[in-house]
Amino acid sequence: MPLGPASGPVTRQARRLPKPGAEARLSRAAFAQRFTAIVGRPPLAYLTRWRMTLAGHALTQSDTNPRTIARQCGYASELTFVRAFTREYGTSPGRYRRTHRTPETADTA
């Protein structure tokens, strides 16, 4: 379930979460505090974990290359994606794919 292609690098402005806070009629800080209290992790950490969950699924369920998966998960740079993935899972996307994939989960195309 891709987040949609990234249109460019994530900027500081985009990382500040102005829209969710405004939509909730809260300041960014209040939104982040409330989100963390309810979800258990800060909004950006939650977003990163969600993206990595989608990426892990894509790596084991398809033959899609990591560059495409990076873009589908919202990363403009494959290098940034690889670093984030490695930080989250403790292994590179390629190694993760090789160790977590089974023949029945691979694309048949």
Phi and psi restraints in degrees (range 20) as a CNS / XPLOR table:
assign (resid 1 and name C) (resid 2 and name N)
       (resid 2 and name CA) (resid 2 and name C) 1.0 -66.3 20.0 2
assign (resid 2 and name N) (resid 2 and name CA)
       (resid 2 and name C) (resid 3 and name N) 1.0 151.3 20.0 2
assign (resid 2 and name C) (resid 3 and name N)
       (resid 3 and name CA) (resid 3 and name C) 1.0 -81.6 20.0 2
assign (resid 3 and name N) (resid 3 and name CA)
       (resid 3 and name C) (resid 4 and name N) 1.0 -10.8 20.0 2
assign (resid 3 and name C) (resid 4 and name N)
       (resid 4 and name CA) (resid 4 and name C) 1.0 107.2 20.0 2
assign (resid 4 and name N) (resid 4 and name CA)
       (resid 4 and name C) (resid 5 and name N) 1.0 155.2 20.0 2
assign (resid 4 and name C) (resid 5 and name N)
       (resid 5 and name CA) (resid 5 and name C) 1.0 -67.6 20.0 2
assign (resid 5 and name N) (resid 5 and name CA)
       (resid 5 and name C) (resid 6 and name N) 1.0 145.9 20.0 2
assign (resid 5 and name C) (resid 6 and name N)
       (resid 6 and name CA) (resid 6 and name C) 1.0 -77.5 20.0 2
assign (resid 6 and name N) (resid 6 and name CA)
       (resid 6 and name C) (resid 7 and name N) 1.0 137.8 20.0 2
assign (resid 6 and name C) (resid 7 and name N)
       (resid 7 and name CA) (resid 7 and name C) 1.0 -91.9 20.0 2
assign (resid 7 and name N) (resid 7 and name CA)
       (resid 7 and name C) (resid 8 and name N) 1.0 -9.7 20.0 2
assign (resid 7 and name C) (resid 8 and name N)
       (resid 8 and name CA) (resid 8 and name C) 1.0 173.9 20.0 2
assign (resid 8 and name N) (resid 8 and name CA)
       (resid 8 and name C) (resid 9 and name N) 1.0 -178.3 20.0 2
assign (resid 8 and name C) (resid 9 and name N)
       (resid 9 and name CA) (resid 9 and name C) 1.0 -64.9 20.0 2
assign (resid 9 and name N) (resid 9 and name CA)
       (resid 9 and name C) (resid 10 and name N) 1.0 149.5 20.0 2
assign (resid 9 and name C) (resid 10 and name N)
       (resid 10 and name CA) (resid 10 and name C) 1.0 -69.4 20.0 2
assign (resid 10 and name N) (resid 10 and name CA)
       (resid 10 and name C) (resid 11 and name N) 1.0 125.2 20.0 2
assign (resid 10 and name C) (resid 11 and name N)
       (resid 11 and name CA) (resid 11 and name C) 1.0 -96.9 20.0 2
assign (resid 11 and name N) (resid 11 and name CA)
       (resid 11 and name C) (resid 12 and name N) 1.0 165.0 20.0 2
assign (resid 11 and name C) (resid 12 and name N)
       (resid 12 and name CA) (resid 12 and name C) 1.0 -58.7 20.0 2
assign (resid 12 and name N) (resid 12 and name CA)
       (resid 12 and name C) (resid 13 and name N) 1.0 -38.9 20.0 2
assign (resid 12 and name C) (resid 13 and name N)
       (resid 13 and name CA) (resid 13 and name C) 1.0 -61.2 20.0 2
assign (resid 13 and name N) (resid 13 and name CA)
       (resid 13 and name C) (resid 14 and name N) 1.0 -44.3 20.0 2
assign (resid 13 and name C) (resid 14 and name N)
       (resid 14 and name CA) (resid 14 and name C) 1.0 -65.8 20.0 2
assign (resid 14 and name N) (resid 14 and name CA)
       (resid 14 and name C) (resid 15 and name N) 1.0 -33.3 20.0 2
assign (resid 14 and name C) (resid 15 and name N)
       (resid 15 and name CA) (resid 15 and name C) 1.0 -76.5 20.0 2
assign (resid 15 and name N) (resid 15 and name CA)
       (resid 15 and name C) (resid 16 and name N) 1.0 -10.2 20.0 2
assign (resid 15 and name C) (resid 16 and name N)
       (resid 16 and name CA) (resid 16 and name C) 1.0 -82.7 20.0 2
assign (resid 16 and name N) (resid 16 and name CA)
       (resid 16 and name C) (resid 17 and name N) 1.0 -5.9 20.0 2
assign (resid 16 and name C) (resid 17 and name N)
       (resid 17 and name CA) (resid 17 and name C) 1.0 60.6 20.0 2
assign (resid 17 and name N) (resid 17 and name CA)
       (resid 17 and name C) (resid 18 and name N) 1.0 48.7 20.0 2
assign (resid 17 and name C) (resid 18 and name N)
       (resid 18 and name CA) (resid 18 and name C) 1.0 -67.0 20.0 2
assign (resid 18 and name N) (resid 18 and name CA)
       (resid 18 and name C) (resid 19 and name N) 1.0 -38.0 20.0 2
assign (resid 18 and name C) (resid 19 and name N)
       (resid 19 and name CA) (resid 19 and name C) 1.0 -70.3 20.0 2
assign (resid 19 and name N) (resid 19 and name CA)
       (resid 19 and name C) (resid 20 and name N) 1.0 -49.5 20.0 2
assign (resid 19 and name C) (resid 20 and name N)
       (resid 20 and name CA) (resid 20 and name C) 1.0 -59.1 20.0 2
assign (resid 20 and name N) (resid 20 and name CA)
       (resid 20 and name C) (resid 21 and name N) 1.0 -40.8 20.0 2
assign (resid 20 and name C) (resid 21 and name N)
       (resid 21 and name CA) (resid 21 and name C) 1.0 -63.1 20.0 2
assign (resid 21 and name N) (resid 21 and name CA)
       (resid 21 and name C) (resid 22 and name N) 1.0 -44.4 20.0 2
assign (resid 21 and name C) (resid 22 and name N)
       (resid 22 and name CA) (resid 22 and name C) 1.0 -66.1 20.0 2
assign (resid 22 and name N) (resid 22 and name CA)
       (resid 22 and name C) (resid 23 and name N) 1.0 -41.4 20.0 2
assign (resid 22 and name C) (resid 23 and name N)
       (resid 23 and name CA) (resid 23 and name C) 1.0 -65.1 20.0 2
assign (resid 23 and name N) (resid 23 and name CA)
       (resid 23 and name C) (resid 24 and name N) 1.0 -31.0 20.0 2
assign (resid 23 and name C) (resid 24 and name N)
       (resid 24 and name CA) (resid 24 and name C) 1.0 -88.0 20.0 2
assign (resid 24 and name N) (resid 24 and name CA)
       (resid 24 and name C) (resid 25 and name N) 1.0 0.4 20.0 2
assign (resid 24 and name C) (resid 25 and name N)
       (resid 25 and name CA) (resid 25 and name C) 1.0 58.8 20.0 2
assign (resid 25 and name N) (resid 25 and name CA)
       (resid 25 and name C) (resid 26 and name N) 1.0 41.0 20.0 2
assign (resid 25 and name C) (resid 26 and name N)
       (resid 26 and name CA) (resid 26 and name C) 1.0 -129.2 20.0 2
assign (resid 26 and name N) (resid 26 and name CA)
       (resid 26 and name C) (resid 27 and name N) 1.0 155.9 20.0 2
assign (resid 26 and name C) (resid 27 and name N)
       (resid 27 and name CA) (resid 27 and name C) 1.0 -68.0 20.0 2
assign (resid 27 and name N) (resid 27 and name CA)
       (resid 27 and name C) (resid 28 and name N) 1.0 163.3 20.0 2
assign (resid 27 and name C) (resid 28 and name N)
       (resid 28 and name CA) (resid 28 and name C) 1.0 -57.4 20.0 2
assign (resid 28 and name N) (resid 28 and name CA)
       (resid 28 and name C) (resid 29 and name N) 1.0 -43.8 20.0 2
assign (resid 28 and name C) (resid 29 and name N)
       (resid 29 and name CA) (resid 29 and name C) 1.0 -64.8 20.0 2
assign (resid 29 and name N) (resid 29 and name CA)
       (resid 29 and name C) (resid 30 and name N) 1.0 -43.6 20.0 2
assign (resid 29 and name C) (resid 30 and name N)
       (resid 30 and name CA) (resid 30 and name C) 1.0 -65.2 20.0 2
assign (resid 30 and name N) (resid 30 and name CA)
       (resid 30 and name C) (resid 31 and name N) 1.0 -41.0 20.0 2
assign (resid 30 and name C) (resid 31 and name N)
       (resid 31 and name CA) (resid 31 and name C) 1.0 -60.7 20.0 2
assign (resid 31 and name N) (resid 31 and name CA)
       (resid 31 and name C) (resid 32 and name N) 1.0 -48.4 20.0 2
assign (resid 31 and name C) (resid 32 and name N)
       (resid 32 and name CA) (resid 32 and name C) 1.0 -60.5 20.0 2
assign (resid 32 and name N) (resid 32 and name CA)
       (resid 32 and name C) (resid 33 and name N) 1.0 -41.0 20.0 2
assign (resid 32 and name C) (resid 33 and name N)
       (resid 33 and name CA) (resid 33 and name C) 1.0 -65.3 20.0 2
assign (resid 33 and name N) (resid 33 and name CA)
       (resid 33 and name C) (resid 34 and name N) 1.0 -45.6 20.0 2
assign (resid 33 and name C) (resid 34 and name N)
       (resid 34 and name CA) (resid 34 and name C) 1.0 -67.0 20.0 2
assign (resid 34 and name N) (resid 34 and name CA)
       (resid 34 and name C) (resid 35 and name N) 1.0 -43.0 20.0 2
assign (resid 34 and name C) (resid 35 and name N)
       (resid 35 and name CA) (resid 35 and name C) 1.0 -57.8 20.0 2
assign (resid 35 and name N) (resid 35 and name CA)
       (resid 35 and name C) (resid 36 and name N) 1.0 -47.0 20.0 2
assign (resid 35 and name C) (resid 36 and name N)
       (resid 36 and name CA) (resid 36 and name C) 1.0 -62.1 20.0 2
assign (resid 36 and name N) (resid 36 and name CA)
       (resid 36 and name C) (resid 37 and name N) 1.0 -41.4 20.0 2
assign (resid 36 and name C) (resid 37 and name N)
       (resid 37 and name CA) (resid 37 and name C) 1.0 -63.9 20.0 2
assign (resid 37 and name N) (resid 37 and name CA)
       (resid 37 and name C) (resid 38 and name N) 1.0 -38.0 20.0 2
assign (resid 37 and name C) (resid 38 and name N)
       (resid 38 and name CA) (resid 38 and name C) 1.0 -82.0 20.0 2
assign (resid 38 and name N) (resid 38 and name CA)
       (resid 38 and name C) (resid 39 and name N) 1.0 -45.5 20.0 2
assign (resid 38 and name C) (resid 39 and name N)
       (resid 39 and name CA) (resid 39 and name C) 1.0 -88.4 20.0 2
assign (resid 39 and name N) (resid 39 and name CA)
       (resid 39 and name C) (resid 40 and name N) 1.0 -30.5 20.0 2
assign (resid 39 and name C) (resid 40 and name N)
       (resid 40 and name CA) (resid 40 and name C) 1.0 100.8 20.0 2
assign (resid 40 and name N) (resid 40 and name CA)
       (resid 40 and name C) (resid 41 and name N) 1.0 -1.7 20.0 2
assign (resid 40 and name C) (resid 41 and name N)
       (resid 41 and name CA) (resid 41 and name C) 1.0 -152.7 20.0 2
assign (resid 41 and name N) (resid 41 and name CA)
       (resid 41 and name C) (resid 42 and name N) 1.0 154.1 20.0 2
assign (resid 41 and name C) (resid 42 and name N)
       (resid 42 and name CA) (resid 42 and name C) 1.0 -62.3 20.0 2
assign (resid 42 and name N) (resid 42 and name CA)
       (resid 42 and name C) (resid 43 and name N) 1.0 156.5 20.0 2
assign (resid 42 and name C) (resid 43 and name N)
       (resid 43 and name CA) (resid 43 and name C) 1.0 -54.1 20.0 2
assign (resid 43 and name N) (resid 43 and name CA)
       (resid 43 and name C) (resid 44 and name N) 1.0 -44.8 20.0 2
assign (resid 43 and name C) (resid 44 and name N)
       (resid 44 and name CA) (resid 44 and name C) 1.0 -69.8 20.0 2
assign (resid 44 and name N) (resid 44 and name CA)
       (resid 44 and name C) (resid 45 and name N) 1.0 -35.0 20.0 2
assign (resid 44 and name C) (resid 45 and name N)
       (resid 45 and name CA) (resid 45 and name C) 1.0 -66.3 20.0 2
assign (resid 45 and name N) (resid 45 and name CA)
       (resid 45 and name C) (resid 46 and name N) 1.0 -39.3 20.0 2
assign (resid 45 and name C) (resid 46 and name N)
       (resid 46 and name CA) (resid 46 and name C) 1.0 -62.9 20.0 2
assign (resid 46 and name N) (resid 46 and name CA)
       (resid 46 and name C) (resid 47 and name N) 1.0 -45.9 20.0 2
assign (resid 46 and name C) (resid 47 and name N)
       (resid 47 and name CA) (resid 47 and name C) 1.0 -60.6 20.0 2
assign (resid 47 and name N) (resid 47 and name CA)
       (resid 47 and name C) (resid 48 and name N) 1.0 -44.0 20.0 2
assign (resid 47 and name C) (resid 48 and name N)
       (resid 48 and name CA) (resid 48 and name C) 1.0 -61.4 20.0 2
assign (resid 48 and name N) (resid 48 and name CA)
       (resid 48 and name C) (resid 49 and name N) 1.0 -45.7 20.0 2
assign (resid 48 and name C) (resid 49 and name N)
       (resid 49 and name CA) (resid 49 and name C) 1.0 -61.9 20.0 2
assign (resid 49 and name N) (resid 49 and name CA)
       (resid 49 and name C) (resid 50 and name N) 1.0 -42.3 20.0 2
assign (resid 49 and name C) (resid 50 and name N)
       (resid 50 and name CA) (resid 50 and name C) 1.0 -62.0 20.0 2
assign (resid 50 and name N) (resid 50 and name CA)
       (resid 50 and name C) (resid 51 and name N) 1.0 -45.9 20.0 2
assign (resid 50 and name C) (resid 51 and name N)
       (resid 51 and name CA) (resid 51 and name C) 1.0 -60.6 20.0 2
assign (resid 51 and name N) (resid 51 and name CA)
       (resid 51 and name C) (resid 52 and name N) 1.0 -41.4 20.0 2
assign (resid 51 and name C) (resid 52 and name N)
       (resid 52 and name CA) (resid 52 and name C) 1.0 -69.7 20.0 2
assign (resid 52 and name N) (resid 52 and name CA)
       (resid 52 and name C) (resid 53 and name N) 1.0 -33.3 20.0 2
assign (resid 52 and name C) (resid 53 and name N)
       (resid 53 and name CA) (resid 53 and name C) 1.0 -64.1 20.0 2
assign (resid 53 and name N) (resid 53 and name CA)
       (resid 53 and name C) (resid 54 and name N) 1.0 -45.2 20.0 2
assign (resid 53 and name C) (resid 54 and name N)
       (resid 54 and name CA) (resid 54 and name C) 1.0 -62.2 20.0 2
assign (resid 54 and name N) (resid 54 and name CA)
       (resid 54 and name C) (resid 55 and name N) 1.0 -42.2 20.0 2
assign (resid 54 and name C) (resid 55 and name N)
       (resid 55 and name CA) (resid 55 and name C) 1.0 -64.2 20.0 2
assign (resid 55 and name N) (resid 55 and name CA)
       (resid 55 and name C) (resid 56 and name N) 1.0 -45.0 20.0 2
assign (resid 55 and name C) (resid 56 and name N)
       (resid 56 and name CA) (resid 56 and name C) 1.0 -59.5 20.0 2
assign (resid 56 and name N) (resid 56 and name CA)
       (resid 56 and name C) (resid 57 and name N) 1.0 -41.6 20.0 2
assign (resid 56 and name C) (resid 57 and name N)
       (resid 57 and name CA) (resid 57 and name C) 1.0 -63.5 20.0 2
assign (resid 57 and name N) (resid 57 and name CA)
       (resid 57 and name C) (resid 58 and name N) 1.0 -46.3 20.0 2
assign (resid 57 and name C) (resid 58 and name N)
       (resid 58 and name CA) (resid 58 and name C) 1.0 -62.5 20.0 2
assign (resid 58 and name N) (resid 58 and name CA)
       (resid 58 and name C) (resid 59 and name N) 1.0 -38.1 20.0 2
assign (resid 58 and name C) (resid 59 and name N)
       (resid 59 and name CA) (resid 59 and name C) 1.0 -65.0 20.0 2
assign (resid 59 and name N) (resid 59 and name CA)
       (resid 59 and name C) (resid 60 and name N) 1.0 -36.0 20.0 2
assign (resid 59 and name C) (resid 60 and name N)
       (resid 60 and name CA) (resid 60 and name C) 1.0 -92.3 20.0 2
assign (resid 60 and name N) (resid 60 and name CA)
       (resid 60 and name C) (resid 61 and name N) 1.0 -16.7 20.0 2
assign (resid 60 and name C) (resid 61 and name N)
       (resid 61 and name CA) (resid 61 and name C) 1.0 -106.9 20.0 2
assign (resid 61 and name N) (resid 61 and name CA)
       (resid 61 and name C) (resid 62 and name N) 1.0 -2.4 20.0 2
assign (resid 61 and name C) (resid 62 and name N)
       (resid 62 and name CA) (resid 62 and name C) 1.0 -148.3 20.0 2
assign (resid 62 and name N) (resid 62 and name CA)
       (resid 62 and name C) (resid 63 and name N) 1.0 171.0 20.0 2
assign (resid 62 and name C) (resid 63 and name N)
       (resid 63 and name CA) (resid 63 and name C) 1.0 -98.3 20.0 2
assign (resid 63 and name N) (resid 63 and name CA)
       (resid 63 and name C) (resid 64 and name N) 1.0 10.8 20.0 2
assign (resid 63 and name C) (resid 64 and name N)
       (resid 64 and name CA) (resid 64 and name C) 1.0 -59.1 20.0 2
assign (resid 64 and name N) (resid 64 and name CA)
       (resid 64 and name C) (resid 65 and name N) 1.0 135.8 20.0 2
assign (resid 64 and name C) (resid 65 and name N)
       (resid 65 and name CA) (resid 65 and name C) 1.0 -73.8 20.0 2
assign (resid 65 and name N) (resid 65 and name CA)
       (resid 65 and name C) (resid 66 and name N) 1.0 154.2 20.0 2
assign (resid 65 and name C) (resid 66 and name N)
       (resid 66 and name CA) (resid 66 and name C) 1.0 -56.5 20.0 2
assign (resid 66 and name N) (resid 66 and name CA)
       (resid 66 and name C) (resid 67 and name N) 1.0 -33.8 20.0 2
assign (resid 66 and name C) (resid 67 and name N)
       (resid 67 and name CA) (resid 67 and name C) 1.0 -62.1 20.0 2
assign (resid 67 and name N) (resid 67 and name CA)
       (resid 67 and name C) (resid 68 and name N) 1.0 -43.7 20.0 2
assign (resid 67 and name C) (resid 68 and name N)
       (resid 68 and name CA) (resid 68 and name C) 1.0 -67.9 20.0 2
assign (resid 68 and name N) (resid 68 and name CA)
       (resid 68 and name C) (resid 69 and name N) 1.0 -42.1 20.0 2
assign (resid 68 and name C) (resid 69 and name N)
       (resid 69 and name CA) (resid 69 and name C) 1.0 -60.5 20.0 2
assign (resid 69 and name N) (resid 69 and name CA)
       (resid 69 and name C) (resid 70 and name N) 1.0 -41.3 20.0 2
assign (resid 69 and name C) (resid 70 and name N)
       (resid 70 and name CA) (resid 70 and name C) 1.0 -57.4 20.0 2
assign (resid 70 and name N) (resid 70 and name CA)
       (resid 70 and name C) (resid 71 and name N) 1.0 -47.9 20.0 2
assign (resid 70 and name C) (resid 71 and name N)
       (resid 71 and name CA) (resid 71 and name C) 1.0 -65.5 20.0 2
assign (resid 71 and name N) (resid 71 and name CA)
       (resid 71 and name C) (resid 72 and name N) 1.0 -41.3 20.0 2
assign (resid 71 and name C) (resid 72 and name N)
       (resid 72 and name CA) (resid 72 and name C) 1.0 -62.8 20.0 2
assign (resid 72 and name N) (resid 72 and name CA)
       (resid 72 and name C) (resid 73 and name N) 1.0 -29.1 20.0 2
assign (resid 72 and name C) (resid 73 and name N)
       (resid 73 and name CA) (resid 73 and name C) 1.0 -93.7 20.0 2
assign (resid 73 and name N) (resid 73 and name CA)
       (resid 73 and name C) (resid 74 and name N) 1.0 7.9 20.0 2
assign (resid 73 and name C) (resid 74 and name N)
       (resid 74 and name CA) (resid 74 and name C) 1.0 95.8 20.0 2
assign (resid 74 and name N) (resid 74 and name CA)
       (resid 74 and name C) (resid 75 and name N) 1.0 11.6 20.0 2
assign (resid 74 and name C) (resid 75 and name N)
       (resid 75 and name CA) (resid 75 and name C) 1.0 -100.8 20.0 2
assign (resid 75 and name N) (resid 75 and name CA)
       (resid 75 and name C) (resid 76 and name N) 1.0 127.8 20.0 2
assign (resid 75 and name C) (resid 76 and name N)
       (resid 76 and name CA) (resid 76 and name C) 1.0 -79.9 20.0 2
assign (resid 76 and name N) (resid 76 and name CA)
       (resid 76 and name C) (resid 77 and name N) 1.0 -22.0 20.0 2
assign (resid 76 and name C) (resid 77 and name N)
       (resid 77 and name CA) (resid 77 and name C) 1.0 -120.3 20.0 2
assign (resid 77 and name N) (resid 77 and name CA)
       (resid 77 and name C) (resid 78 and name N) 1.0 129.5 20.0 2
assign (resid 77 and name C) (resid 78 and name N)
       (resid 78 and name CA) (resid 78 and name C) 1.0 -63.0 20.0 2
assign (resid 78 and name N) (resid 78 and name CA)
       (resid 78 and name C) (resid 79 and name N) 1.0 -38.1 20.0 2
assign (resid 78 and name C) (resid 79 and name N)
       (resid 79 and name CA) (resid 79 and name C) 1.0 -61.9 20.0 2
assign (resid 79 and name N) (resid 79 and name CA)
       (resid 79 and name C) (resid 80 and name N) 1.0 -43.8 20.0 2
assign (resid 79 and name C) (resid 80 and name N)
       (resid 80 and name CA) (resid 80 and name C) 1.0 -62.8 20.0 2
assign (resid 80 and name N) (resid 80 and name CA)
       (resid 80 and name C) (resid 81 and name N) 1.0 -41.1 20.0 2
assign (resid 80 and name C) (resid 81 and name N)
       (resid 81 and name CA) (resid 81 and name C) 1.0 -61.7 20.0 2
assign (resid 81 and name N) (resid 81 and name CA)
       (resid 81 and name C) (resid 82 and name N) 1.0 -48.1 20.0 2
assign (resid 81 and name C) (resid 82 and name N)
       (resid 82 and name CA) (resid 82 and name C) 1.0 -60.6 20.0 2
assign (resid 82 and name N) (resid 82 and name CA)
       (resid 82 and name C) (resid 83 and name N) 1.0 -43.0 20.0 2
assign (resid 82 and name C) (resid 83 and name N)
       (resid 83 and name CA) (resid 83 and name C) 1.0 -63.3 20.0 2
assign (resid 83 and name N) (resid 83 and name CA)
       (resid 83 and name C) (resid 84 and name N) 1.0 -44.7 20.0 2
assign (resid 83 and name C) (resid 84 and name N)
       (resid 84 and name CA) (resid 84 and name C) 1.0 -64.7 20.0 2
assign (resid 84 and name N) (resid 84 and name CA)
       (resid 84 and name C) (resid 85 and name N) 1.0 -42.7 20.0 2
assign (resid 84 and name C) (resid 85 and name N)
       (resid 85 and name CA) (resid 85 and name C) 1.0 -62.6 20.0 2
assign (resid 85 and name N) (resid 85 and name CA)
       (resid 85 and name C) (resid 86 and name N) 1.0 -45.4 20.0 2
assign (resid 85 and name C) (resid 86 and name N)
       (resid 86 and name CA) (resid 86 and name C) 1.0 -63.7 20.0 2
assign (resid 86 and name N) (resid 86 and name CA)
       (resid 86 and name C) (resid 87 and name N) 1.0 -39.2 20.0 2
assign (resid 86 and name C) (resid 87 and name N)
       (resid 87 and name CA) (resid 87 and name C) 1.0 -63.7 20.0 2
assign (resid 87 and name N) (resid 87 and name CA)
       (resid 87 and name C) (resid 88 and name N) 1.0 -41.5 20.0 2
assign (resid 87 and name C) (resid 88 and name N)
       (resid 88 and name CA) (resid 88 and name C) 1.0 -73.8 20.0 2
assign (resid 88 and name N) (resid 88 and name CA)
       (resid 88 and name C) (resid 89 and name N) 1.0 -42.7 20.0 2
assign (resid 88 and name C) (resid 89 and name N)
       (resid 89 and name CA) (resid 89 and name C) 1.0 -105.6 20.0 2
assign (resid 89 and name N) (resid 89 and name CA)
       (resid 89 and name C) (resid 90 and name N) 1.0 -10.4 20.0 2
assign (resid 89 and name C) (resid 90 and name N)
       (resid 90 and name CA) (resid 90 and name C) 1.0 76.1 20.0 2
assign (resid 90 and name N) (resid 90 and name CA)
       (resid 90 and name C) (resid 91 and name N) 1.0 13.7 20.0 2
assign (resid 90 and name C) (resid 91 and name N)
       (resid 91 and name CA) (resid 91 and name C) 1.0 -154.7 20.0 2
assign (resid 91 and name N) (resid 91 and name CA)
       (resid 91 and name C) (resid 92 and name N) 1.0 159.1 20.0 2
assign (resid 91 and name C) (resid 92 and name N)
       (resid 92 and name CA) (resid 92 and name C) 1.0 -72.4 20.0 2
assign (resid 92 and name N) (resid 92 and name CA)
       (resid 92 and name C) (resid 93 and name N) 1.0 158.6 20.0 2
assign (resid 92 and name C) (resid 93 and name N)
       (resid 93 and name CA) (resid 93 and name C) 1.0 -57.5 20.0 2
assign (resid 93 and name N) (resid 93 and name CA)
       (resid 93 and name C) (resid 94 and name N) 1.0 -40.4 20.0 2
assign (resid 93 and name C) (resid 94 and name N)
       (resid 94 and name CA) (resid 94 and name C) 1.0 -62.9 20.0 2
assign (resid 94 and name N) (resid 94 and name CA)
       (resid 94 and name C) (resid 95 and name N) 1.0 -44.8 20.0 2
assign (resid 94 and name C) (resid 95 and name N)
       (resid 95 and name CA) (resid 95 and name C) 1.0 -67.8 20.0 2
assign (resid 95 and name N) (resid 95 and name CA)
       (resid 95 and name C) (resid 96 and name N) 1.0 -39.1 20.0 2
assign (resid 95 and name C) (resid 96 and name N)
       (resid 96 and name CA) (resid 96 and name C) 1.0 -58.4 20.0 2
assign (resid 96 and name N) (resid 96 and name CA)
       (resid 96 and name C) (resid 97 and name N) 1.0 -45.8 20.0 2
assign (resid 96 and name C) (resid 97 and name N)
       (resid 97 and name CA) (resid 97 and name C) 1.0 -59.5 20.0 2
assign (resid 97 and name N) (resid 97 and name CA)
       (resid 97 and name C) (resid 98 and name N) 1.0 -47.3 20.0 2
assign (resid 97 and name C) (resid 98 and name N)
       (resid 98 and name CA) (resid 98 and name C) 1.0 -64.4 20.0 2
assign (resid 98 and name N) (resid 98 and name CA)
       (resid 98 and name C) (resid 99 and name N) 1.0 -35.7 20.0 2
assign (resid 98 and name C) (resid 99 and name N)
       (resid 99 and name CA) (resid 99 and name C) 1.0 -89.9 20.0 2
assign (resid 99 and name N) (resid 99 and name CA)
       (resid 99 and name C) (resid 100 and name N) 1.0 -18.1 20.0 2
assign (resid 99 and name C) (resid 100 and name N)
       (resid 100 and name CA) (resid 100 and name C) 1.0 -110.5 20.0 2
assign (resid 100 and name N) (resid 100 and name CA)
       (resid 100 and name C) (resid 101 and name N) 1.0 -2.3 20.0 2
assign (resid 100 and name C) (resid 101 and name N)
       (resid 101 and name CA) (resid 101 and name C) 1.0 -93.0 20.0 2
assign (resid 101 and name N) (resid 101 and name CA)
       (resid 101 and name C) (resid 102 and name N) 1.0 142.0 20.0 2
assign (resid 101 and name C) (resid 102 and name N)
       (resid 102 and name CA) (resid 102 and name C) 1.0 -122.1 20.0 2
assign (resid 102 and name N) (resid 102 and name CA)
       (resid 102 and name C) (resid 103 and name N) 1.0 157.2 20.0 2
assign (resid 102 and name C) (resid 103 and name N)
       (resid 103 and name CA) (resid 103 and name C) 1.0 -54.3 20.0 2
assign (resid 103 and name N) (resid 103 and name CA)
       (resid 103 and name C) (resid 104 and name N) 1.0 -36.4 20.0 2
assign (resid 103 and name C) (resid 104 and name N)
       (resid 104 and name CA) (resid 104 and name C) 1.0 -75.6 20.0 2
assign (resid 104 and name N) (resid 104 and name CA)
       (resid 104 and name C) (resid 105 and name N) 1.0 -13.0 20.0 2
assign (resid 104 and name C) (resid 105 and name N)
       (resid 105 and name CA) (resid 105 and name C) 1.0 -96.5 20.0 2
assign (resid 105 and name N) (resid 105 and name CA)
       (resid 105 and name C) (resid 106 and name N) 1.0 -6.7 20.0 2
assign (resid 105 and name C) (resid 106 and name N)
       (resid 106 and name CA) (resid 106 and name C) 1.0 -78.5 20.0 2
assign (resid 106 and name N) (resid 106 and name CA)
       (resid 106 and name C) (resid 107 and name N) 1.0 151.8 20.0 2
assign (resid 106 and name C) (resid 107 and name N)
       (resid 107 and name CA) (resid 107 and name C) 1.0 -59.3 20.0 2
assign (resid 107 and name N) (resid 107 and name CA)
       (resid 107 and name C) (resid 108 and name N) 1.0 145.6 20.0 2
assign (resid 107 and name C) (resid 108 and name N)
       (resid 108 and name CA) (resid 108 and name C) 1.0 -98.8 20.0 2
assign (resid 108 and name N) (resid 108 and name CA)
       (resid 108 and name C) (resid 109 and name N) 1.0 -0.6 20.0 2
